[in-house]
Amino acid sequence: MRDKLFAHGEKLTDCEILEILLFDAISRKNTNPVAHLLLDSFGDLQSVFEATPRLLCTLAGIGPRTAEYIYLIGSIYRRISETPRNRIRLYSAYDVSEHVRNRFASLAEERLEMYFTDEDGFVLCTKIVAGEDCARVGISERQLDYLLKEIAPQGVLLVHNHPSGVLSPSAQDDESLRKVFRTCNTYGVAVRDCVICAGGEIYSYYLSGRLESFRTAQ
């Protein structure tokens, strides 16, 4: 069931979703009958997760711990649906500059952040790689290949810092960017920019005019 969730979670039935969810609340027991009972008793998934813990406990096979777990999931759902989204948008050079300054201002260790965005610049996912040794901080082409397939972004933005305080890009930075371009081109994903932070200042491959040379070299 977990393999099915991982591979094709969108195809799971309501009963299967509940069955898998209950694995973490009911140990060493077949949760399929309990999942069926919940749906038969409340009608649909929304009603299951709207039920109070006391009401859930009236069903056979549902103890306090399981009832609390189901109610917690419902509470998370309600909070998500009731709270306005605060999505990060990195559409302009100003957006990127402000976001990067806030994220990297107090960092002492080397860090790479890769932002995967949609066509309007909204961040779909952020990949963070951190470490004490700048030579070890990076993302492999295999990792990037996997992320591009899973996220399916329209654009990619790379940001990393130079704790040494040297703002200008190194030969290693250039080579890493070439690899990112090569992998992104395979999926038709645009590399929006590569930004370096050092000493409170920011270097942008895009604003410097260097990004285009990497694009045309592919």
Number of C-alpha atoms within 10 A of each C-alpha: 12 11 8 12 14 9 10 10 14 10 11 14 10 13 20 19 18 21 20 17 17 20 16 11 18 18 9 8 11 12 21 16 13 20 22 15 17 21 17 11 13 15 11 13 15 12 13 20 23 18 16 15 20 13 10 24 17 12 14 11 15 20 16 13 13 19 22 18 18 23 20 16 14 20 14 12 14 13 11 11 10 9 8 8 8 6 9 15 16 23 16 9 13 10 13 17 17 11 14 20 15 9 11 21 14 9 11 13 16 21 23 22 21 20 23 27 26 19 11 11 21 18 21 17 15 14 13 15 15 15 14 12 10 17 9 12 17 19 17 12 15 9 9 17 15 12 15 20 10 9 13 16 24 21 23 23 20 20 22 25 28 21 17 12 12 14 18 15 16 11 9 10 14 16 12 16 19 16 17 19 20 16 17 21 14 10 14 14 18 18 22 20 20 22 23 22 25 19 13 12 14 17 18 21 20 16 12 9 9 14 18 13 11 17 14 7 9 10
